[in-house]
Amino acid sequence: MPQISVKCILWDYGNTLLLDPFPKILEKIASDCVARLKDYGYDISEKDFISEWSEANRKINYPHISHFVQEEPIIAKALGKLKILPQDMLVILPKILGIYRSRFKEHVRNEARNKEVREIVSWIKQEGFTQGVFSNGRVLDPKPALALMGIEKYFDIIYASEEGGIEKPNPKVFGRILNALKVKPKDCTYIGDDPLRDVECAKKRGMFAVLYKRPAEESASWRDYKIRPKIAPDAEITSLAELKKILILKH
């Protein structure tokens, strides 16, 4: 297994630190949401509700969108497909989003995988690495979620693309976070699950890159994994614990 000597570890957030919670949450809240719709005279099956919201989540994608905490345009698309009238949607949509986000907090706080994540990020911090998070998305997403996971304290910086107006796979996204941490690209490793947005993006910036390969059933519900990068990662892992054998603190 290759070893990487650096001073700083940067993490991707979605599907690396926190796996996509959307499918599980949607299954859990479907009956409650359908009941709310019935209060307004709409008789919609749970199957159709799940199908339309899932489809909207796959199709709608714009700069800095958060598929994890969900956003109004995604739900509006789904409700429109379910023939919800515009005047009713104004009232129903906020309630549906509220139900989802309430369950999101519960899901993230109780995620069984949190222990594994906590162990590795605490180890990295104890070893003396500078550690941060960079993710495409809204500011409202990663910081609260990492706090709910109990790991926010291990990071020197948590940065979302919305703050700089640039998204991965543009290599320029790392400029502000590297400057803030006062770290050179060659002294930094980026860990992520996406071969293009994480690996190729980091390598083009002059950083090391570790590809986190997970089982297919844990893949993001909206992401196209068929895209293959032209630049290979410096290492590949299937469990976060493997990082202990790869990362070496550079003095």
C-alpha positions as CSV (number, residue, x, y, z in Angstrom):
1,M,0.0,0.0,0.0
2,P,1.5,3.4,-1.0
3,Q,2.3,6.0,1.7
4,I,1.7,9.7,1.4
5,S,3.7,12.3,3.4
6,V,1.9,15.5,3.9
7,K,1.0,18.2,6.5
8,C,-2.7,18.7,5.7
9,I,-5.7,16.4,5.1
10,L,-8.7,17.8,3.3
11,W,-11.9,15.8,3.2
12,D,-14.8,15.7,0.8
13,Y,-18.1,15.9,2.7
14,G,-20.8,14.2,0.8
15,N,-20.5,10.4,0.5
16,T,-17.1,10.4,2.1
17,L,-17.7,11.8,5.7
18,L,-21.4,11.5,5.4
19,L,-23.2,9.0,3.1
20,D,-26.1,10.2,1.0
21,P,-29.1,10.1,3.5
22,F,-31.8,11.0,1.0
23,P,-33.1,7.6,0.0
24,K,-33.4,6.3,3.6
25,I,-35.0,9.5,4.8
26,L,-37.5,9.6,2.0
27,E,-38.6,6.1,2.7
28,K,-39.2,7.0,6.4
29,I,-41.1,10.2,5.8
30,A,-43.2,9.1,2.8
31,S,-46.3,8.1,4.8
32,D,-46.2,11.3,6.9
33,C,-45.9,13.5,3.7
34,V,-48.7,11.6,1.9
35,A,-50.9,12.2,5.0
36,R,-50.2,15.9,4.8
37,L,-51.1,15.9,1.1
38,K,-54.3,14.1,1.9
39,D,-55.2,16.9,4.3
40,Y,-55.4,19.2,1.3
41,G,-57.4,16.8,-0.8
42,Y,-54.7,15.0,-2.7
43,D,-54.9,11.2,-2.7
44,I,-51.3,10.1,-3.7
45,S,-49.7,6.8,-3.1
46,E,-46.4,6.5,-1.2
47,K,-44.9,4.7,-4.2
48,D,-45.7,7.6,-6.5
49,F,-44.6,10.2,-4.0
50,I,-41.2,8.5,-3.5
51,S,-40.8,8.0,-7.3
52,E,-41.4,11.6,-8.2
53,W,-39.2,13.0,-5.5
54,S,-36.4,10.6,-6.3
55,E,-36.6,11.5,-10.0
56,A,-36.6,15.3,-9.2
57,N,-33.6,14.8,-7.0
58,R,-31.7,13.1,-9.8
59,K,-32.6,15.6,-12.5
60,I,-32.3,18.9,-10.7
61,N,-28.8,20.1,-10.4
62,Y,-27.5,23.7,-10.2
63,P,-24.5,25.4,-8.6
64,H,-24.1,24.7,-4.9
65,I,-27.3,22.7,-4.6
66,S,-27.6,20.5,-1.5
67,H,-29.1,17.1,-2.2
68,F,-28.5,16.1,1.4
69,V,-30.7,18.7,3.2
70,Q,-32.8,19.1,0.1
71,E,-34.0,22.4,-1.4
72,E,-37.3,23.9,-2.5
73,P,-36.8,23.6,-6.3
74,I,-36.3,19.8,-6.0
75,I,-39.5,19.4,-3.9
76,A,-41.4,21.8,-6.1
77,K,-40.5,19.8,-9.2
78,A,-41.8,16.6,-7.5
79,L,-45.0,18.2,-6.3
80,G,-45.7,19.6,-9.7
81,K,-45.4,16.2,-11.2
82,L,-47.9,15.0,-8.6
83,K,-50.4,17.6,-9.9
84,I,-50.3,19.7,-6.7
85,L,-51.9,23.1,-7.6
86,P,-49.6,26.2,-7.3
87,Q,-51.8,27.8,-4.6
88,D,-51.6,24.7,-2.5
89,M,-47.9,24.2,-3.1
90,L,-47.1,27.5,-1.4
91,V,-48.4,26.0,1.9
92,I,-47.5,22.3,1.4
93,L,-43.9,22.7,0.2
94,P,-42.5,24.3,3.4
95,K,-44.2,21.6,5.5
96,I,-42.7,18.8,3.4
97,L,-39.3,20.4,3.5
98,G,-39.6,20.8,7.3
99,I,-40.5,17.1,7.7
100,Y,-37.5,16.1,5.7
101,R,-35.0,18.3,7.4
102,S,-36.3,17.3,10.9
103,R,-35.7,13.7,10.0
104,F,-32.3,14.6,8.4
105,K,-31.1,15.8,11.8
106,E,-32.2,12.6,13.5
107,H,-30.7,10.5,10.8
108,V,-27.3,12.2,10.9
109,R,-27.1,12.3,14.7
110,N,-27.8,8.5,14.9
111,E,-25.9,7.3,11.9
112,A,-24.1,4.0,12.8
113,R,-21.2,4.9,10.6
114,N,-20.4,8.0,12.8
115,K,-18.1,5.9,15.0
116,E,-15.9,4.9,12.2
117,V,-15.6,8.5,10.9
118,R,-15.0,9.9,14.3
119,E,-12.2,7.4,15.0
120,I,-10.3,8.3,11.8
121,V,-10.7,12.1,12.0
122,S,-9.7,12.1,15.7
123,W,-6.6,10.0,14.9
124,I,-5.6,12.4,12.1
125,K,-5.9,15.3,14.5
126,Q,-3.9,13.5,17.2
127,E,-1.1,12.7,14.7
128,G,-0.6,16.4,14.2
129,F,-2.1,16.9,10.7
130,T,-4.0,20.1,9.8
131,Q,-7.4,18.9,8.8
132,G,-10.3,20.5,6.9
133,V,-13.4,19.9,4.8
134,F,-14.2,21.2,1.4
135,S,-17.5,20.4,-0.3
136,N,-19.6,21.5,-3.2
137,G,-22.8,22.9,-1.7
138,R,-24.4,25.3,0.7
139,V,-22.9,26.7,3.8
140,L,-26.0,25.4,5.7
141,D,-25.2,21.8,4.9
142,P,-21.7,20.5,6.1
143,K,-21.2,22.5,9.2
144,P,-24.4,21.6,11.0
145,A,-24.2,18.0,9.8
146,L,-20.6,17.6,11.1
147,A,-21.7,19.0,14.4
148,L,-24.5,16.5,14.6
149,M,-22.0,13.7,13.9
150,G,-19.9,15.0,16.8
151,I,-16.8,15.6,14.6
152,E,-16.8,19.4,13.9
153,K,-14.2,20.0,16.6
154,Y,-11.6,18.0,14.7
155,F,-11.4,20.3,11.7
156,D,-9.5,23.5,11.4
157,I,-11.8,24.7,8.6
158,I,-15.1,23.7,7.0
159,Y,-15.6,25.3,3.7
160,A,-18.5,25.1,1.2
161,S,-18.3,26.0,-2.5
162,E,-21.1,28.6,-2.0
163,E,-18.7,30.7,0.0
164,G,-16.3,31.1,-3.0
165,G,-18.7,30.8,-5.9
166,I,-16.6,28.0,-7.5
167,E,-17.4,24.3,-7.5
168,K,-15.4,21.1,-8.1
169,P,-14.1,19.9,-10.6
170,N,-12.6,23.4,-11.1
171,P,-9.1,23.1,-9.4
172,K,-9.4,26.8,-8.3
173,V,-11.8,25.7,-5.6
174,F,-9.0,24.8,-3.3
175,G,-7.3,28.2,-3.5
176,R,-9.1,29.9,-0.6
177,I,-8.9,26.9,1.8
178,L,-5.2,26.3,1.1
179,N,-4.5,30.0,1.7
180,A,-6.5,30.0,4.9
181,L,-4.6,27.0,6.2
182,K,-1.3,28.4,4.9
183,V,-0.6,25.1,3.2
184,K,1.0,24.4,-0.2
185,P,-0.8,22.0,-2.5
186,K,2.1,19.6,-2.5
187,D,1.7,19.3,1.3
188,C,-1.9,18.4,1.2
189,T,-4.0,15.3,0.5
190,Y,-7.7,15.3,-0.6
191,I,-9.9,12.4,0.3
192,G,-13.1,11.8,-1.7
193,D,-15.3,9.4,-3.4
194,D,-15.7,11.0,-6.9
195,P,-12.9,10.1,-9.4
196,L,-13.5,13.3,-11.4
197,R,-14.7,16.0,-8.9
198,D,-12.4,14.8,-6.1
199,V,-9.4,12.9,-7.5
200,E,-8.8,14.7,-10.8
201,C,-9.6,18.1,-9.4
202,A,-7.1,17.7,-6.5
203,K,-4.4,16.3,-8.7
204,K,-4.7,19.2,-11.2
205,R,-4.2,21.6,-8.2
206,G,-0.9,19.8,-7.4
207,M,-2.3,17.9,-4.4
208,F,-2.2,14.2,-3.5
209,A,-5.6,12.4,-3.8
210,V,-7.1,9.4,-2.2
211,L,-10.1,7.7,-3.8
212,Y,-12.6,6.3,-1.3
213,K,-14.4,3.4,-3.1
214,R,-17.5,2.3,-1.4
215,P,-20.1,-0.5,-2.2
216,A,-22.5,0.3,-5.1
217,E,-25.4,0.4,-2.7
218,E,-23.8,3.4,-0.9
219,S,-23.4,5.4,-4.1
220,A,-25.0,8.9,-4.3
221,S,-28.5,8.8,-5.7
222,W,-27.9,11.8,-8.0
223,R,-24.2,11.3,-9.2
224,D,-23.0,9.8,-12.5
225,Y,-20.2,7.4,-11.6
226,K,-19.7,6.3,-15.2
227,I,-17.4,9.3,-15.8
228,R,-13.8,8.2,-15.7
229,P,-10.9,10.6,-14.9
230,K,-7.7,10.9,-16.9
231,I,-5.6,11.1,-13.7
232,A,-5.3,8.2,-11.3
233,P,-5.4,8.7,-7.5
234,D,-2.3,8.3,-5.4
235,A,-4.1,5.6,-3.3
236,E,-7.4,3.9,-3.2
237,I,-9.2,2.8,0.0
238,T,-12.4,0.8,0.8
239,S,-12.4,1.7,4.5
240,L,-11.4,4.9,6.3
241,A,-9.2,2.9,8.7
242,E,-6.8,2.1,5.8
243,L,-5.7,5.8,6.0
244,K,-3.7,4.9,9.1
245,K,-1.4,2.9,6.8
246,I,-1.1,5.5,4.1
247,L,-0.8,8.9,5.8
248,I,2.5,10.1,7.2
249,L,3.0,13.5,8.8
250,K,5.5,15.6,7.0
251,H,7.9,17.6,9.2
